[in-house]
Amino acid sequence: MRAVLQRVSWAKVEVDGDVIGEIRQGLCALVGVAESDKKSDAEWLARKVVSARIFEDEADKMNKSVVDIGGRVLAISQFTLLGDCRRGNRPSFSRAMEPQVARELFEYFCDDCRKLGVPVETGRFRAQMEVSLNNSGPVTLLLDSERAF
């Protein structure tokens, strides 16, 4: 699984003009599921997201996690993170998992984050979404379970 993780002061997702997920201070996680991903990848990613020490402590050092600050996660499924642009100008998404299984792993990831103590808001799977956020810092990380093992 891949994620673009952004530290935010606020983030929201809208579908058809309706806000369906919104957080204040926390993390916006854009999550892509690869065809080879398993539950262990979702578990790894959830642990990394909730444990990432990217919030400042009293000494202005990035030493606190989203759990430590009492923050939330806005998780957005985004298969385009698996896009491959090495050949031609149109990305190939052949590495992305088929939608039904991807949905199950994405939901498993969200549930695992909740079990680890972080409230999670989400977008709507396979919907046209508008995501707005204020990237605080800016702080942005790339996480990839394939490169972790």
TORPA-4810 file (N, C-alpha, C, O; in nm, 3 decimals):
<nodes>
NODE_1_0.085_-0.118_0.000_0.000_0.000_0.000_0.089_0.123_0.000_0.198_0.125_0.058_M
NODE_2_0.041_0.223_-0.066_0.112_0.350_-0.071_0.026_0.458_-0.007_-0.097_0.453_-0.012_R
NODE_3_0.094_0.554_0.053_0.021_0.668_0.108_0.105_0.794_0.093_0.227_0.793_0.110_A
NODE_4_0.036_0.901_0.061_0.092_1.035_0.073_0.030_1.088_0.201_-0.092_1.104_0.211_V
NODE_5_0.114_1.115_0.297_0.071_1.157_0.430_0.104_1.304_0.449_0.220_1.344_0.436_L
NODE_6_0.002_1.385_0.479_0.023_1.528_0.497_-0.025_1.570_0.636_-0.136_1.538_0.679_Q
NODE_7_0.062_1.644_0.704_0.023_1.703_0.832_-0.065_1.823_0.801_-0.025_1.910_0.723_R
NODE_8_-0.184_1.829_0.861_-0.279_1.935_0.827_-0.331_2.005_0.952_-0.338_1.947_1.060_V
NODE_9_-0.366_2.133_0.933_-0.438_2.204_1.039_-0.588_2.185_1.021_-0.665_2.199_1.116_S
NODE_10_-0.629_2.151_0.896_-0.767_2.110_0.866_-0.769_2.044_0.730_-0.684_2.069_0.644_W
NODE_11_-0.868_1.958_0.710_-0.887_1.894_0.580_-1.033_1.851_0.569_-1.098_1.820_0.669_A
NODE_12_-1.082_1.849_0.446_-1.220_1.803_0.424_-1.230_1.741_0.286_-1.149_1.767_0.197_K
NODE_13_-1.333_1.658_0.271_-1.361_1.596_0.142_-1.509_1.615_0.112_-1.595_1.596_0.199_V
NODE_14_-1.538_1.654_-0.013_-1.675_1.677_-0.057_-1.708_1.586_-0.176_-1.623_1.556_-0.259_E
NODE_15_-1.834_1.544_-0.180_-1.888_1.472_-0.295_-2.017_1.543_-0.333_-2.106_1.561_-0.250_V
NODE_16_-2.027_1.583_-0.458_-2.145_1.655_-0.508_-2.181_1.776_-0.421_-2.299_1.804_-0.399_D
NODE_17_-2.079_1.848_-0.373_-2.100_1.968_-0.295_-2.129_1.945_-0.147_-2.141_2.042_-0.072_G
NODE_18_-2.142_1.820_-0.104_-2.167_1.788_0.037_-2.039_1.744_0.105_-1.967_1.659_0.054_D
NODE_19_-2.010_1.803_0.221_-1.895_1.760_0.300_-1.928_1.625_0.361_-2.024_1.611_0.436_V
NODE_20_-1.845_1.524_0.328_-1.870_1.390_0.382_-1.765_1.346_0.483_-1.783_1.245_0.551_I
NODE_21_-1.656_1.421_0.493_-1.552_1.394_0.591_-1.475_1.521_0.618_-1.443_1.596_0.525_G
NODE_22_-1.446_1.548_0.745_-1.377_1.672_0.781_-1.304_1.652_0.911_-1.356_1.590_1.004_E
NODE_23_-1.181_1.706_0.918_-1.103_1.700_1.042_-1.039_1.837_1.067_-1.027_1.919_0.976_I
NODE_24_-0.999_1.858_1.188_-0.914_1.973_1.223_-0.772_1.918_1.227_-0.734_1.843_1.137_R
NODE_25_-0.694_1.952_1.324_-0.553_1.912_1.329_-0.538_1.761_1.320_-0.606_1.686_1.390_Q
NODE_26_-0.448_1.718_1.232_-0.423_1.575_1.216_-0.351_1.546_1.088_-0.260_1.618_1.047_G
NODE_27_-0.393_1.436_1.022_-0.326_1.389_0.902_-0.426_1.362_0.792_-0.534_1.307_0.815_L
NODE_28_-0.390_1.400_0.672_-0.464_1.361_0.553_-0.381_1.252_0.487_-0.265_1.274_0.452_C
NODE_29_-0.441_1.135_0.470_-0.372_1.021_0.410_-0.440_0.984_0.279_-0.554_0.937_0.279_A
NODE_30_-0.370_1.005_0.168_-0.416_0.960_0.038_-0.360_0.819_0.022_-0.238_0.801_0.024_L
NODE_31_-0.447_0.719_0.006_-0.405_0.578_0.016_-0.435_0.504_-0.114_-0.548_0.506_-0.164_V
NODE_32_-0.333_0.439_-0.169_-0.348_0.356_-0.288_-0.319_0.211_-0.254_-0.225_0.181_-0.181_G
NODE_33_-0.400_0.121_-0.309_-0.385_-0.023_-0.282_-0.332_-0.091_-0.408_-0.393_-0.081_-0.515_V
NODE_34_-0.220_-0.160_-0.395_-0.158_-0.231_-0.508_-0.212_-0.372_-0.518_-0.260_-0.429_-0.420_A
NODE_35_-0.204_-0.429_-0.638_-0.257_-0.563_-0.663_-0.194_-0.670_-0.574_-0.257_-0.773_-0.549_E
NODE_36_-0.074_-0.648_-0.526_-0.004_-0.748_-0.443_-0.025_-0.726_-0.293_0.027_-0.804_-0.213_S
NODE_37_-0.100_-0.624_-0.253_-0.115_-0.592_-0.111_-0.201_-0.694_-0.038_-0.292_-0.755_-0.094_D
NODE_38_-0.167_-0.710_0.090_-0.239_-0.801_0.180_-0.273_-0.725_0.308_-0.239_-0.608_0.323_K
NODE_39_-0.341_-0.793_0.400_-0.376_-0.729_0.528_-0.251_-0.683_0.601_-0.254_-0.580_0.669_K
NODE_40_-0.142_-0.756_0.589_-0.019_-0.716_0.657_0.031_-0.580_0.607_0.090_-0.504_0.684_S
NODE_41_0.007_-0.548_0.480_0.045_-0.416_0.427_-0.041_-0.307_0.489_0.009_-0.200_0.525_D
NODE_42_-0.172_-0.334_0.502_-0.263_-0.237_0.564_-0.227_-0.214_0.710_-0.232_-0.102_0.760_A
NODE_43_-0.192_-0.322_0.780_-0.153_-0.311_0.921_-0.025_-0.230_0.935_-0.015_-0.144_1.023_E
NODE_44_0.074_-0.256_0.849_0.200_-0.182_0.852_0.174_-0.033_0.830_0.225_0.052_0.902_W
NODE_45_0.092_-0.004_0.727_0.064_0.135_0.695_-0.010_0.205_0.808_0.021_0.320_0.841_L
NODE_46_-0.107_0.139_0.868_-0.181_0.199_0.980_-0.087_0.231_1.096_-0.095_0.339_1.154_A
NODE_47_0.002_0.139_1.130_0.098_0.163_1.239_0.187_0.283_1.206_0.214_0.366_1.293_R
NODE_48_0.233_0.292_1.081_0.320_0.403_1.042_0.245_0.536_1.049_0.299_0.636_1.097_K
NODE_49_0.123_0.538_1.000_0.045_0.662_0.998_0.020_0.711_1.140_0.043_0.829_1.169_V
NODE_50_-0.027_0.626_1.230_-0.060_0.672_1.365_0.063_0.696_1.451_0.055_0.767_1.551_V
NODE_51_0.177_0.639_1.413_0.298_0.652_1.495_0.396_0.756_1.444_0.491_0.792_1.514_S
NODE_52_0.375_0.806_1.322_0.470_0.902_1.263_0.483_1.024_1.354_0.385_1.093_1.382_A
NODE_53_0.603_1.050_1.398_0.628_1.163_1.487_0.660_1.286_1.404_0.776_1.321_1.382_R
NODE_54_0.553_1.352_1.359_0.570_1.467_1.268_0.500_1.593_1.320_0.482_1.689_1.245_I
NODE_55_0.461_1.591_1.447_0.403_1.710_1.510_0.503_1.761_1.614_0.569_1.683_1.682_F
NODE_56_0.512_1.893_1.626_0.611_1.953_1.715_0.576_1.933_1.862_0.459_1.933_1.902_E
NODE_57_0.681_1.916_1.941_0.667_1.914_2.086_0.693_2.054_2.139_0.699_2.150_2.062_D
NODE_58_0.709_2.065_2.270_0.729_2.195_2.334_0.860_2.261_2.291_0.874_2.383_2.302_E
NODE_59_0.957_2.181_2.242_1.086_2.234_2.198_1.089_2.256_2.046_1.196_2.273_1.988_A
NODE_60_0.972_2.255_1.983_0.960_2.273_1.838_1.033_2.166_1.757_1.079_2.192_1.646_D
NODE_61_1.043_2.046_1.812_1.101_1.932_1.739_0.987_1.839_1.700_0.894_1.818_1.777_K
NODE_62_0.995_1.783_1.580_0.893_1.686_1.537_0.912_1.559_1.620_0.995_1.474_1.589_M
NODE_63_0.832_1.550_1.726_0.851_1.443_1.823_0.718_1.382_1.868_0.718_1.292_1.951_N
NODE_64_0.606_1.431_1.815_0.476_1.382_1.858_0.400_1.321_1.740_0.414_1.364_1.626_K
NODE_65_0.320_1.220_1.771_0.238_1.154_1.670_0.097_1.212_1.674_0.064_1.293_1.760_S
NODE_66_0.014_1.171_1.579_-0.125_1.213_1.576_-0.198_1.165_1.701_-0.291_1.231_1.748_V
NODE_67_-0.158_1.052_1.755_-0.215_1.002_1.881_-0.180_1.098_1.994_-0.266_1.135_2.074_V
NODE_68_-0.053_1.138_2.000_-0.004_1.225_2.108_-0.076_1.359_2.112_-0.096_1.416_2.220_D
NODE_69_-0.115_1.411_1.996_-0.179_1.543_1.993_-0.331_1.534_1.997_-0.400_1.636_1.999_I
NODE_70_-0.385_1.412_1.999_-0.530_1.394_1.999_-0.592_1.432_1.866_-0.705_1.479_1.860_G
NODE_71_-0.516_1.412_1.757_-0.563_1.448_1.624_-0.644_1.338_1.558_-0.674_1.235_1.618_G
NODE_72_-0.680_1.363_1.434_-0.761_1.270_1.354_-0.694_1.246_1.220_-0.599_1.313_1.183_R
NODE_73_-0.747_1.146_1.149_-0.699_1.115_1.014_-0.816_1.130_0.917_-0.926_1.081_0.943_V
NODE_74_-0.791_1.196_0.805_-0.884_1.195_0.693_-0.819_1.105_0.589_-0.718_1.141_0.529_L
NODE_75_-0.878_0.987_0.566_-0.824_0.888_0.473_-0.904_0.892_0.343_-1.027_0.882_0.343_A
NODE_76_-0.832_0.906_0.234_-0.893_0.914_0.102_-0.834_0.804_0.014_-0.712_0.799_-0.006_I
NODE_77_-0.918_0.717_-0.037_-0.872_0.614_-0.129_-0.833_0.679_-0.260_-0.908_0.759_-0.316_S
NODE_78_-0.713_0.645_-0.311_-0.665_0.709_-0.433_-0.581_0.612_-0.514_-0.460_0.603_-0.497_Q
NODE_79_-0.648_0.539_-0.604_-0.579_0.440_-0.685_-0.474_0.502_-0.776_-0.383_0.432_-0.821_F
NODE_80_-0.484_0.631_-0.805_-0.388_0.694_-0.895_-0.247_0.698_-0.837_-0.152_0.725_-0.910_T
NODE_81_-0.232_0.670_-0.707_-0.097_0.661_-0.649_-0.020_0.543_-0.706_0.102_0.537_-0.693_L
NODE_82_-0.090_0.450_-0.770_-0.026_0.335_-0.833_0.000_0.359_-0.981_0.042_0.268_-1.052_L
NODE_83_-0.025_0.480_-1.027_-0.004_0.512_-1.168_0.142_0.503_-1.206_0.230_0.546_-1.131_G
NODE_84_0.167_0.447_-1.323_0.303_0.431_-1.375_0.315_0.515_-1.502_0.247_0.488_-1.601_D
NODE_85_0.401_0.616_-1.498_0.416_0.707_-1.611_0.551_0.689_-1.682_0.597_0.778_-1.754_C
NODE_86_0.613_0.574_-1.663_0.745_0.554_-1.723_0.739_0.543_-1.875_0.834_0.581_-1.944_R
NODE_87_0.629_0.492_-1.928_0.615_0.477_-2.073_0.500_0.564_-2.122_0.389_0.557_-2.069_R
NODE_88_0.526_0.642_-2.221_0.421_0.724_-2.279_0.377_0.837_-2.189_0.443_0.868_-2.089_G
NODE_89_0.264_0.897_-2.226_0.213_1.012_-2.151_0.087_0.981_-2.072_0.045_1.061_-1.988_N
NODE_90_0.028_0.867_-2.097_-0.092_0.828_-2.024_-0.053_0.726_-1.918_0.006_0.624_-1.952_R
NODE_91_-0.083_0.752_-1.789_-0.041_0.658_-1.685_-0.111_0.523_-1.697_-0.227_0.514_-1.737_P
NODE_92_-0.037_0.420_-1.662_-0.093_0.285_-1.655_-0.127_0.259_-1.508_-0.049_0.290_-1.418_S
NODE_93_-0.244_0.201_-1.486_-0.286_0.168_-1.350_-0.293_0.017_-1.330_-0.368_-0.031_-1.246_F
NODE_94_-0.215_-0.056_-1.407_-0.220_-0.202_-1.401_-0.175_-0.259_-1.267_-0.208_-0.373_-1.234_S
NODE_95_-0.100_-0.183_-1.189_-0.056_-0.229_-1.057_-0.159_-0.204_-0.949_-0.145_-0.254_-0.837_R
NODE_96_-0.263_-0.128_-0.979_-0.368_-0.101_-0.880_-0.456_-0.225_-0.862_-0.485_-0.296_-0.959_A
NODE_97_-0.498_-0.249_-0.739_-0.584_-0.363_-0.711_-0.724_-0.339_-0.764_-0.771_-0.226_-0.771_M
NODE_98_-0.791_-0.449_-0.801_-0.929_-0.435_-0.850_-1.014_-0.375_-0.738_-0.990_-0.401_-0.620_E
NODE_99_-1.114_-0.295_-0.775_-1.185_-0.210_-0.678_-1.246_-0.279_-0.556_-1.232_-0.228_-0.445_P
NODE_100_-1.312_-0.393_-0.572_-1.379_-0.453_-0.456_-1.280_-0.496_-0.347_-1.302_-0.470_-0.229_Q
NODE_101_-1.171_-0.559_-0.388_-1.070_-0.602_-0.290_-0.996_-0.480_-0.236_-0.963_-0.475_-0.117_V
NODE_102_-0.971_-0.381_-0.321_-0.905_-0.258_-0.275_-0.989_-0.190_-0.168_-0.936_-0.142_-0.068_A
NODE_103_-1.119_-0.187_-0.188_-1.209_-0.126_-0.088_-1.195_-0.198_0.046_-1.186_-0.133_0.151_R
NODE_104_-1.193_-0.330_0.043_-1.182_-0.408_0.166_-1.052_-0.377_0.239_-1.052_-0.360_0.360_E
NODE_105_-0.940_-0.370_0.166_-0.811_-0.339_0.230_-0.806_-0.195_0.279_-0.750_-0.168_0.385_L
NODE_106_-0.863_-0.102_0.203_-0.869_0.037_0.247_-0.949_0.048_0.377_-0.905_0.114_0.471_F
NODE_107_-1.064_-0.017_0.383_-1.146_-0.015_0.505_-1.075_-0.085_0.621_-1.087_-0.042_0.735_E
NODE_108_-1.001_-0.191_0.591_-0.922_-0.259_0.693_-0.817_-0.163_0.750_-0.796_-0.158_0.871_Y
NODE_109_-0.750_-0.088_0.661_-0.653_0.013_0.704_-0.718_0.115_0.797_-0.664_0.147_0.903_F
NODE_110_-0.835_0.167_0.757_-0.906_0.267_0.839_-0.945_0.208_0.975_-0.927_0.274_1.078_C
NODE_111_-0.997_0.087_0.975_-1.035_0.022_1.101_-0.913_0.000_1.190_-0.922_0.015_1.312_D
NODE_112_-0.800_-0.035_1.129_-0.678_-0.057_1.208_-0.631_0.074_1.271_-0.586_0.074_1.385_D
NODE_113_-0.640_0.186_1.198_-0.605_0.316_1.256_-0.695_0.346_1.376_-0.648_0.393_1.479_C
NODE_114_-0.825_0.317_1.362_-0.918_0.338_1.473_-0.882_0.251_1.593_-0.885_0.298_1.707_R
NODE_115_-0.847_0.126_1.568_-0.807_0.035_1.677_-0.682_0.085_1.748_-0.662_0.059_1.866_K
NODE_116_-0.599_0.158_1.675_-0.476_0.212_1.733_-0.500_0.347_1.801_-0.405_0.412_1.845_L
NODE_117_-0.626_0.388_1.809_-0.662_0.504_1.890_-0.684_0.635_1.817_-0.689_0.740_1.881_G
NODE_118_-0.697_0.632_1.684_-0.714_0.756_1.610_-0.848_0.757_1.538_-0.877_0.666_1.461_V
NODE_119_-0.931_0.859_1.563_-1.056_0.872_1.487_-1.024_0.894_1.339_-0.931_0.967_1.304_P
NODE_120_-1.101_0.831_1.252_-1.077_0.839_1.108_-1.205_0.880_1.036_-1.312_0.822_1.057_V
NODE_121_-1.193_0.981_0.951_-1.297_1.021_0.857_-1.252_0.973_0.720_-1.132_0.958_0.696_E
NODE_122_-1.346_0.948_0.629_-1.308_0.901_0.497_-1.387_0.974_0.389_-1.486_1.043_0.414_T
NODE_123_-1.338_0.956_0.268_-1.412_1.000_0.151_-1.510_0.889_0.113_-1.545_0.806_0.196_G
NODE_124_-1.552_0.890_-0.012_-1.642_0.786_-0.063_-1.568_0.710_-0.172_-1.526_0.768_-0.273_R
NODE_125_-1.554_0.583_-0.151_-1.479_0.498_-0.242_-1.535_0.508_-0.384_-1.656_0.497_-0.404_F
NODE_126_-1.448_0.528_-0.483_-1.479_0.536_-0.625_-1.567_0.655_-0.664_-1.623_0.656_-0.774_R
NODE_127_-1.581_0.753_-0.577_-1.660_0.872_-0.610_-1.566_0.981_-0.661_-1.446_0.978_-0.634_A
NODE_128_-1.621_1.076_-0.734_-1.547_1.196_-0.773_-1.547_1.287_-0.650_-1.652_1.337_-0.609_Q
NODE_129_-1.431_1.308_-0.591_-1.420_1.383_-0.466_-1.342_1.512_-0.486_-1.256_1.521_-0.574_M
NODE_130_-1.373_1.608_-0.405_-1.297_1.733_-0.396_-1.234_1.735_-0.257_-1.305_1.741_-0.156_E
NODE_131_-1.102_1.730_-0.251_-1.030_1.728_-0.124_-0.965_1.864_-0.104_-0.893_1.913_-0.191_V
NODE_132_-0.990_1.926_0.011_-0.930_2.054_0.046_-0.855_2.036_0.176_-0.898_1.962_0.264_S
NODE_133_-0.741_2.104_0.187_-0.664_2.092_0.311_-0.568_2.208_0.327_-0.538_2.279_0.231_L
NODE_134_-0.522_2.226_0.447_-0.417_2.321_0.477_-0.299_2.240_0.529_-0.298_2.197_0.644_N
NODE_135_-0.199_2.220_0.442_-0.081_2.141_0.478_0.002_2.226_0.574_0.054_2.331_0.536_N
NODE_136_0.015_2.180_0.695_0.084_2.253_0.801_0.233_2.221_0.797_0.273_2.106_0.814_S
NODE_137_0.313_2.322_0.774_0.458_2.304_0.772_0.522_2.369_0.651_0.590_2.470_0.666_G
NODE_138_0.505_2.316_0.533_0.435_2.193_0.496_0.514_2.069_0.535_0.637_2.067_0.527_P
NODE_139_0.442_1.966_0.575_0.502_1.835_0.605_0.428_1.732_0.522_0.306_1.716_0.536_V
NODE_140_0.500_1.662_0.435_0.444_1.559_0.349_0.541_1.443_0.343_0.661_1.461_0.320_T
NODE_141_0.488_1.321_0.363_0.571_1.200_0.358_0.512_1.102_0.257_0.392_1.100_0.234_L
NODE_142_0.599_1.022_0.197_0.558_0.912_0.112_0.584_0.783_0.187_0.695_0.759_0.234_L
NODE_143_0.482_0.699_0.199_0.496_0.570_0.266_0.459_0.461_0.167_0.362_0.475_0.092_L
NODE_144_0.537_0.353_0.164_0.512_0.244_0.071_0.546_0.113_0.140_0.663_0.087_0.170_D
NODE_145_0.447_0.030_0.164_0.470_-0.096_0.234_0.558_-0.190_0.152_0.627_-0.275_0.209_S
NODE_146_0.556_-0.177_0.020_0.639_-0.263_-0.065_0.787_-0.241_-0.039_0.867_-0.333_-0.051_E
NODE_147_0.823_-0.122_-0.004_0.965_-0.091_0.021_1.003_-0.114_0.167_1.119_-0.095_0.205_R
NODE_148_0.906_-0.153_0.249_0.932_-0.170_0.392_0.977_-0.311_0.429_1.042_-0.331_0.531_A
NODE_149_0.944_-0.407_0.346_0.972_-0.547_0.383_1.094_-0.599_0.311_1.132_-0.715_0.331_F
</nodes>
